[in-house]
Amino acid sequence: MFTLLAITHPVLIIDEAQDLNADRVRILSALATRVEVLAAADEFQCLDPNIRPNPAMEWLAAVGQVINLTEPRRTNIADLLDAAAALRAGKPPVSQDKFKIVLASNSPLAGTWASHAIAWYAKEKTVAVISPSYKGYAQHVVEWSSTKKTNKGIGPINIRWEKAESAEIGDLVEQLQLPDEIGYFDLVELVRAKANGRVATDVKSWADVQRRALGRQVFSRDEVIESIIQSFSSQKRLKSSVDKSRCALTVHGAKNREFDQVIVLWPAGVVGDDDQRRRLLYNAVTRARERCLVLVQASKALQLPPFV
């Protein structure tokens, strides 16, 4: 198999190699005996504590020719570069003009900061709202900015959440609270109330076919979940046409992306040790090309790494 692969694909390019677990590194190691491997990796951008020490970095250092890339390509803004360098060095990032840290303890305050930042500095530019978690603080702030006006009359500013498909499905299933079995009319009413229009239509269409063709009136929980999964899958092809100029996403979801302005929503309880929190903030900050605003929910967080 590897011989055929070497003939058809003599060069293998791996991006974000630091995210490879030990099993994938073993596969890569075997492939490297037959093909030329070019791998890009940055251990500090690995957000999975379960793969530390990092097997990919250890393997690359042992067998490869390592070239350290030190010249920034994403931005030349000194404030952003200084913040990133400080986080990598375990030092506190300094709040400046184009990298700013602000205490914003509630949704209206944080939402006002976010809306003003977008309106004043990124009206025609790409914006990402990034947080370690899409629930809680981040969810409420994004919702506020997307539905409210500030006291200066700015807004609402529509910000669309980007989530992994599995997370979206899990959230919907949790909201539906499906019983083991559910009748046709109860199912239609439930998805119409809880799901977005496309999913509700798809699930109803599936149930209609089952009802007309097979005379079924009751459906199992697993069947309904499968129809929801199919609906999400059918929508994948439409996602490329969705406006991505203003989006909200997790730090993990933002990896390998870049935006003109980044707004980081830092909740009160960020999971992980000091090193993990530095990595999370670093990965969020380094998505920015021009400006980054960090909104911190809890004053106590400002007395802990990565802010000290």
TORKOL-4160 file (C-alpha; in steps of 0.2 Angstrom, whole numbers, padded with zeros to 4 digits, m for minus):
308
<pt num="1" X="0000" Y="0000" Z="0000"/>
<pt num="2" X="0014" Y="0012" Z="0005"/>
<pt num="3" X="0023" Y="0008" Z="m0012"/>
<pt num="4" X="0007" Y="0013" Z="m0022"/>
<pt num="5" X="0005" Y="0029" Z="m0011"/>
<pt num="6" X="0024" Y="0034" Z="m0015"/>
<pt num="7" X="0021" Y="0032" Z="m0033"/>
<pt num="8" X="0005" Y="0042" Z="m0034"/>
<pt num="9" X="0009" Y="0055" Z="m0020"/>
<pt num="10" X="0028" Y="0056" Z="m0018"/>
<pt num="11" X="0027" Y="0071" Z="m0007"/>
<pt num="12" X="0016" Y="0072" Z="0009"/>
<pt num="13" X="0013" Y="0089" Z="0017"/>
<pt num="14" X="0007" Y="0090" Z="0035"/>
<pt num="15" X="0000" Y="0105" Z="0043"/>
<pt num="16" X="m0003" Y="0107" Z="0062"/>
<pt num="17" X="0008" Y="0092" Z="0065"/>
<pt num="18" X="0009" Y="0096" Z="0083"/>
<pt num="19" X="m0009" Y="0090" Z="0085"/>
<pt num="20" X="m0005" Y="0072" Z="0079"/>
<pt num="21" X="m0007" Y="0059" Z="0093"/>
<pt num="22" X="0006" Y="0044" Z="0095"/>
<pt num="23" X="m0004" Y="0032" Z="0084"/>
<pt num="24" X="m0004" Y="0045" Z="0069"/>
<pt num="25" X="0014" Y="0049" Z="0072"/>
<pt num="26" X="0018" Y="0030" Z="0070"/>
<pt num="27" X="0008" Y="0030" Z="0053"/>
<pt num="28" X="0018" Y="0046" Z="0048"/>
<pt num="29" X="0034" Y="0038" Z="0053"/>
<pt num="30" X="0030" Y="0023" Z="0042"/>
<pt num="31" X="0025" Y="0034" Z="0027"/>
<pt num="32" X="0041" Y="0044" Z="0029"/>
<pt num="33" X="0051" Y="0028" Z="0024"/>
<pt num="34" X="0043" Y="0029" Z="0006"/>
<pt num="35" X="0038" Y="0047" Z="0003"/>
<pt num="36" X="0046" Y="0064" Z="0007"/>
<pt num="37" X="0037" Y="0073" Z="0022"/>
<pt num="38" X="0036" Y="0091" Z="0024"/>
<pt num="39" X="0028" Y="0095" Z="0041"/>
<pt num="40" X="0023" Y="0112" Z="0049"/>
<pt num="41" X="0022" Y="0112" Z="0068"/>
<pt num="42" X="0022" Y="0123" Z="0083"/>
<pt num="43" X="0022" Y="0114" Z="0100"/>
<pt num="44" X="0015" Y="0129" Z="0109"/>
<pt num="45" X="m0001" Y="0128" Z="0098"/>
<pt num="46" X="m0005" Y="0111" Z="0104"/>
<pt num="47" X="m0020" Y="0113" Z="0115"/>
<pt num="48" X="m0022" Y="0094" Z="0119"/>
<pt num="49" X="m0014" Y="0091" Z="0136"/>
<pt num="50" X="m0015" Y="0072" Z="0133"/>
<pt num="51" X="m0002" Y="0073" Z="0119"/>
<pt num="52" X="0012" Y="0081" Z="0130"/>
<pt num="53" X="0026" Y="0078" Z="0129"/>
<pt num="54" X="0022" Y="0080" Z="0111"/>
<pt num="55" X="0026" Y="0064" Z="0100"/>
<pt num="56" X="0026" Y="0073" Z="0084"/>
<pt num="57" X="0038" Y="0086" Z="0089"/>
<pt num="58" X="0050" Y="0073" Z="0097"/>
<pt num="59" X="0049" Y="0062" Z="0081"/>
<pt num="60" X="0052" Y="0077" Z="0069"/>
<pt num="61" X="0067" Y="0083" Z="0080"/>
<pt num="62" X="0074" Y="0065" Z="0079"/>
<pt num="63" X="0073" Y="0061" Z="0061"/>
<pt num="64" X="0070" Y="0078" Z="0052"/>
<pt num="65" X="0079" Y="0093" Z="0046"/>
<pt num="66" X="0071" Y="0107" Z="0057"/>
<pt num="67" X="0070" Y="0124" Z="0050"/>
<pt num="68" X="0064" Y="0137" Z="0063"/>
<pt num="69" X="0053" Y="0150" Z="0055"/>
<pt num="70" X="0054" Y="0166" Z="0065"/>
<pt num="71" X="0048" Y="0180" Z="0054"/>
<pt num="72" X="0029" Y="0184" Z="0057"/>
<pt num="73" X="0019" Y="0183" Z="0042"/>
<pt num="74" X="0001" Y="0186" Z="0048"/>
<pt num="75" X="0004" Y="0204" Z="0056"/>
<pt num="76" X="0017" Y="0217" Z="0058"/>
<pt num="77" X="0007" Y="0226" Z="0072"/>
<pt num="78" X="0020" Y="0228" Z="0086"/>
<pt num="79" X="0006" Y="0227" Z="0100"/>
<pt num="80" X="0000" Y="0210" Z="0093"/>
<pt num="81" X="0018" Y="0204" Z="0091"/>
<pt num="82" X="0023" Y="0210" Z="0109"/>
<pt num="83" X="0007" Y="0201" Z="0117"/>
<pt num="84" X="0011" Y="0185" Z="0108"/>
<pt num="85" X="0029" Y="0185" Z="0112"/>
<pt num="86" X="0025" Y="0188" Z="0131"/>
<pt num="87" X="0013" Y="0174" Z="0131"/>
<pt num="88" X="0025" Y="0162" Z="0124"/>
<pt num="89" X="0038" Y="0167" Z="0136"/>
<pt num="90" X="0026" Y="0165" Z="0151"/>
<pt num="91" X="0025" Y="0184" Z="0154"/>
<pt num="92" X="0010" Y="0195" Z="0156"/>
<pt num="93" X="0004" Y="0203" Z="0139"/>
<pt num="94" X="0003" Y="0222" Z="0141"/>
<pt num="95" X="m0013" Y="0231" Z="0136"/>
<pt num="96" X="m0009" Y="0243" Z="0123"/>
<pt num="97" X="m0018" Y="0252" Z="0108"/>
<pt num="98" X="m0021" Y="0238" Z="0096"/>
<pt num="99" X="m0020" Y="0224" Z="0109"/>
<pt num="100" X="m0031" Y="0229" Z="0123"/>
<pt num="101" X="m0037" Y="0219" Z="0139"/>
<pt num="102" X="m0053" Y="0225" Z="0147"/>
<pt num="103" X="m0063" Y="0219" Z="0162"/>
<pt num="104" X="m0081" Y="0217" Z="0157"/>
<pt num="105" X="m0090" Y="0207" Z="0170"/>
<pt num="106" X="m0108" Y="0206" Z="0162"/>
<pt num="107" X="m0116" Y="0203" Z="0145"/>
<pt num="108" X="m0121" Y="0221" Z="0142"/>
<pt num="109" X="m0104" Y="0228" Z="0146"/>
<pt num="110" X="m0095" Y="0216" Z="0136"/>
<pt num="111" X="m0107" Y="0216" Z="0122"/>
<pt num="112" X="m0106" Y="0235" Z="0121"/>
<pt num="113" X="m0087" Y="0234" Z="0120"/>
<pt num="114" X="m0088" Y="0221" Z="0106"/>
<pt num="115" X="m0101" Y="0231" Z="0096"/>
<pt num="116" X="m0091" Y="0247" Z="0097"/>
<pt num="117" X="m0075" Y="0238" Z="0092"/>
<pt num="118" X="m0083" Y="0231" Z="0077"/>
<pt num="119" X="m0092" Y="0247" Z="0072"/>
<pt num="120" X="m0077" Y="0258" Z="0074"/>
<pt num="121" X="m0062" Y="0248" Z="0068"/>
<pt num="122" X="m0069" Y="0233" Z="0058"/>
<pt num="123" X="m0085" Y="0239" Z="0049"/>
<pt num="124" X="m0079" Y="0232" Z="0032"/>
<pt num="125" X="m0067" Y="0219" Z="0039"/>
<pt num="126" X="m0067" Y="0202" Z="0045"/>
<pt num="127" X="m0070" Y="0199" Z="0063"/>
<pt num="128" X="m0069" Y="0184" Z="0075"/>
<pt num="129" X="m0076" Y="0183" Z="0092"/>
<pt num="130" X="m0066" Y="0169" Z="0100"/>
<pt num="131" X="m0068" Y="0160" Z="0117"/>
<pt num="132" X="m0062" Y="0144" Z="0126"/>
<pt num="133" X="m0080" Y="0139" Z="0127"/>
<pt num="134" X="m0095" Y="0144" Z="0116"/>
<pt num="135" X="m0107" Y="0142" Z="0132"/>
<pt num="136" X="m0110" Y="0153" Z="0146"/>
<pt num="137" X="m0101" Y="0170" Z="0145"/>
<pt num="138" X="m0097" Y="0169" Z="0127"/>
<pt num="139" X="m0114" Y="0163" Z="0122"/>
<pt num="140" X="m0123" Y="0177" Z="0132"/>
<pt num="141" X="m0111" Y="0191" Z="0125"/>
<pt num="142" X="m0113" Y="0186" Z="0107"/>
<pt num="143" X="m0132" Y="0185" Z="0109"/>
<pt num="144" X="m0132" Y="0202" Z="0117"/>
<pt num="145" X="m0122" Y="0210" Z="0103"/>
<pt num="146" X="m0133" Y="0201" Z="0090"/>
<pt num="147" X="m0149" Y="0207" Z="0097"/>
<pt num="148" X="m0146" Y="0224" Z="0106"/>
<pt num="149" X="m0141" Y="0242" Z="0103"/>
<pt num="150" X="m0128" Y="0250" Z="0113"/>
<pt num="151" X="m0132" Y="0267" Z="0122"/>
<pt num="152" X="m0123" Y="0275" Z="0107"/>
<pt num="153" X="m0136" Y="0267" Z="0095"/>
<pt num="154" X="m0124" Y="0255" Z="0088"/>
<pt num="155" X="m0131" Y="0238" Z="0084"/>
<pt num="156" X="m0138" Y="0225" Z="0083"/>
<pt num="157" X="m0122" Y="0217" Z="0075"/>
<pt num="158" X="m0125" Y="0200" Z="0069"/>
<pt num="159" X="m0112" Y="0188" Z="0074"/>
<pt num="160" X="m0114" Y="0170" Z="0068"/>
<pt num="161" X="m0108" Y="0155" Z="0079"/>
<pt num="162" X="m0097" Y="0142" Z="0070"/>
<pt num="163" X="m0097" Y="0126" Z="0079"/>
<pt num="164" X="m0091" Y="0108" Z="0075"/>
<pt num="165" X="m0106" Y="0099" Z="0068"/>
<pt num="166" X="m0105" Y="0086" Z="0082"/>
<pt num="167" X="m0107" Y="0100" Z="0095"/>
<pt num="168" X="m0122" Y="0108" Z="0085"/>
<pt num="169" X="m0130" Y="0091" Z="0085"/>
<pt num="170" X="m0127" Y="0087" Z="0103"/>
<pt num="171" X="m0134" Y="0104" Z="0108"/>
<pt num="172" X="m0150" Y="0101" Z="0098"/>
<pt num="173" X="m0152" Y="0084" Z="0105"/>
<pt num="174" X="m0150" Y="0091" Z="0123"/>
<pt num="175" X="m0163" Y="0104" Z="0120"/>
<pt num="176" X="m0175" Y="0092" Z="0112"/>
<pt num="177" X="m0174" Y="0080" Z="0127"/>
<pt num="178" X="m0182" Y="0066" Z="0117"/>
<pt num="179" X="m0191" Y="0052" Z="0125"/>
<pt num="180" X="m0187" Y="0034" Z="0121"/>
<pt num="181" X="m0202" Y="0035" Z="0109"/>
<pt num="182" X="m0212" Y="0049" Z="0102"/>
<pt num="183" X="m0228" Y="0051" Z="0092"/>
<pt num="184" X="m0228" Y="0060" Z="0075"/>
<pt num="185" X="m0238" Y="0075" Z="0080"/>
<pt num="186" X="m0227" Y="0078" Z="0096"/>
<pt num="187" X="m0211" Y="0076" Z="0086"/>
<pt num="188" X="m0217" Y="0089" Z="0073"/>
<pt num="189" X="m0222" Y="0101" Z="0086"/>
<pt num="190" X="m0205" Y="0098" Z="0096"/>
<pt num="191" X="m0193" Y="0101" Z="0082"/>
<pt num="192" X="m0203" Y="0116" Z="0075"/>
<pt num="193" X="m0201" Y="0124" Z="0092"/>
<pt num="194" X="m0183" Y="0119" Z="0096"/>
<pt num="195" X="m0174" Y="0116" Z="0079"/>
<pt num="196" X="m0169" Y="0129" Z="0066"/>
<pt num="197" X="m0180" Y="0129" Z="0050"/>
<pt num="198" X="m0170" Y="0118" Z="0039"/>
<pt num="199" X="m0168" Y="0104" Z="0052"/>
<pt num="200" X="m0186" Y="0105" Z="0057"/>
<pt num="201" X="m0192" Y="0104" Z="0039"/>
<pt num="202" X="m0180" Y="0089" Z="0036"/>
<pt num="203" X="m0186" Y="0079" Z="0051"/>
<pt num="204" X="m0204" Y="0082" Z="0047"/>
<pt num="205" X="m0201" Y="0077" Z="0029"/>
<pt num="206" X="m0193" Y="0061" Z="0035"/>
<pt num="207" X="m0207" Y="0057" Z="0047"/>
<pt num="208" X="m0220" Y="0061" Z="0034"/>
<pt num="209" X="m0212" Y="0048" Z="0022"/>
<pt num="210" X="m0212" Y="0035" Z="0036"/>
<pt num="211" X="m0230" Y="0039" Z="0040"/>
<pt num="212" X="m0237" Y="0038" Z="0023"/>
<pt num="213" X="m0226" Y="0024" Z="0016"/>
<pt num="214" X="m0226" Y="0013" Z="0031"/>
<pt num="215" X="m0241" Y="0019" Z="0042"/>
<pt num="216" X="m0230" Y="0023" Z="0056"/>
<pt num="217" X="m0235" Y="0035" Z="0070"/>
<pt num="218" X="m0222" Y="0032" Z="0083"/>
<pt num="219" X="m0203" Y="0034" Z="0081"/>
<pt num="220" X="m0188" Y="0029" Z="0092"/>
<pt num="221" X="m0176" Y="0042" Z="0100"/>
<pt num="222" X="m0162" Y="0034" Z="0090"/>
<pt num="223" X="m0171" Y="0036" Z="0073"/>
<pt num="224" X="m0175" Y="0054" Z="0076"/>
<pt num="225" X="m0157" Y="0058" Z="0081"/>
<pt num="226" X="m0151" Y="0049" Z="0065"/>
<pt num="227" X="m0163" Y="0060" Z="0054"/>
<pt num="228" X="m0156" Y="0075" Z="0063"/>
<pt num="229" X="m0138" Y="0069" Z="0059"/>
<pt num="230" X="m0143" Y="0067" Z="0040"/>
<pt num="231" X="m0151" Y="0084" Z="0040"/>
<pt num="232" X="m0134" Y="0092" Z="0046"/>
<pt num="233" X="m0125" Y="0082" Z="0033"/>
<pt num="234" X="m0135" Y="0088" Z="0019"/>
<pt num="235" X="m0132" Y="0106" Z="0024"/>
<pt num="236" X="m0113" Y="0105" Z="0023"/>
<pt num="237" X="m0113" Y="0109" Z="0005"/>
<pt num="238" X="m0122" Y="0126" Z="0009"/>
<pt num="239" X="m0109" Y="0132" Z="0022"/>
<pt num="240" X="m0097" Y="0139" Z="0009"/>
<pt num="241" X="m0109" Y="0152" Z="0004"/>
<pt num="242" X="m0112" Y="0158" Z="0021"/>
<pt num="243" X="m0105" Y="0175" Z="0026"/>
<pt num="244" X="m0090" Y="0172" Z="0037"/>
<pt num="245" X="m0085" Y="0190" Z="0039"/>
<pt num="246" X="m0091" Y="0190" Z="0057"/>
<pt num="247" X="m0091" Y="0174" Z="0066"/>
<pt num="248" X="m0090" Y="0167" Z="0084"/>
<pt num="249" X="m0080" Y="0151" Z="0087"/>
<pt num="250" X="m0070" Y="0142" Z="0100"/>
<pt num="251" X="m0051" Y="0143" Z="0101"/>
<pt num="252" X="m0050" Y="0126" Z="0094"/>
<pt num="253" X="m0061" Y="0130" Z="0080"/>
<pt num="254" X="m0051" Y="0146" Z="0076"/>
<pt num="255" X="m0034" Y="0137" Z="0074"/>
<pt num="256" X="m0026" Y="0140" Z="0057"/>
<pt num="257" X="m0038" Y="0154" Z="0053"/>
<pt num="258" X="m0034" Y="0173" Z="0053"/>
<pt num="259" X="m0045" Y="0189" Z="0054"/>
<pt num="260" X="m0043" Y="0208" Z="0054"/>
<pt num="261" X="m0050" Y="0210" Z="0071"/>
<pt num="262" X="m0051" Y="0197" Z="0085"/>
<pt num="263" X="m0062" Y="0199" Z="0101"/>
<pt num="264" X="m0057" Y="0187" Z="0114"/>
<pt num="265" X="m0071" Y="0183" Z="0127"/>
<pt num="266" X="m0062" Y="0176" Z="0142"/>
<pt num="267" X="m0074" Y="0168" Z="0155"/>
<pt num="268" X="m0072" Y="0167" Z="0173"/>
<pt num="269" X="m0068" Y="0148" Z="0174"/>
<pt num="270" X="m0056" Y="0143" Z="0160"/>
<pt num="271" X="m0051" Y="0124" Z="0162"/>
<pt num="272" X="m0033" Y="0119" Z="0163"/>
<pt num="273" X="m0017" Y="0124" Z="0171"/>
<pt num="274" X="m0007" Y="0140" Z="0169"/>
<pt num="275" X="0002" Y="0133" Z="0154"/>
<pt num="276" X="m0014" Y="0128" Z="0146"/>
<pt num="277" X="m0022" Y="0145" Z="0149"/>
<pt num="278" X="m0007" Y="0154" Z="0141"/>
<pt num="279" X="m0009" Y="0142" Z="0126"/>
<pt num="280" X="m0027" Y="0146" Z="0124"/>
<pt num="281" X="m0025" Y="0165" Z="0124"/>
<pt num="282" X="m0010" Y="0164" Z="0113"/>
<pt num="283" X="m0019" Y="0154" Z="0100"/>
<pt num="284" X="m0034" Y="0166" Z="0101"/>
<pt num="285" X="m0023" Y="0182" Z="0100"/>
<pt num="286" X="m0012" Y="0176" Z="0085"/>
<pt num="287" X="m0028" Y="0175" Z="0074"/>
<pt num="288" X="m0028" Y="0194" Z="0073"/>
<pt num="289" X="m0020" Y="0204" Z="0059"/>
<pt num="290" X="m0024" Y="0221" Z="0065"/>
<pt num="291" X="m0032" Y="0222" Z="0082"/>
<pt num="292" X="m0036" Y="0211" Z="0097"/>
<pt num="293" X="m0048" Y="0215" Z="0111"/>
<pt num="294" X="m0048" Y="0204" Z="0126"/>
<pt num="295" X="m0064" Y="0205" Z="0137"/>
<pt num="296" X="m0062" Y="0197" Z="0154"/>
<pt num="297" X="m0077" Y="0192" Z="0164"/>
<pt num="298" X="m0069" Y="0190" Z="0181"/>
<pt num="299" X="m0057" Y="0202" Z="0190"/>
<pt num="300" X="m0050" Y="0187" Z="0199"/>
<pt num="301" X="m0044" Y="0181" Z="0182"/>
<pt num="302" X="m0034" Y="0196" Z="0179"/>
<pt num="303" X="m0023" Y="0191" Z="0194"/>
<pt num="304" X="m0019" Y="0174" Z="0187"/>
<pt num="305" X="m0010" Y="0167" Z="0172"/>
<pt num="306" X="m0010" Y="0171" Z="0158"/>
<pt num="307" X="m0013" Y="0189" Z="0163"/>
<pt num="308" X="0001" Y="0189" Z="0176"/>
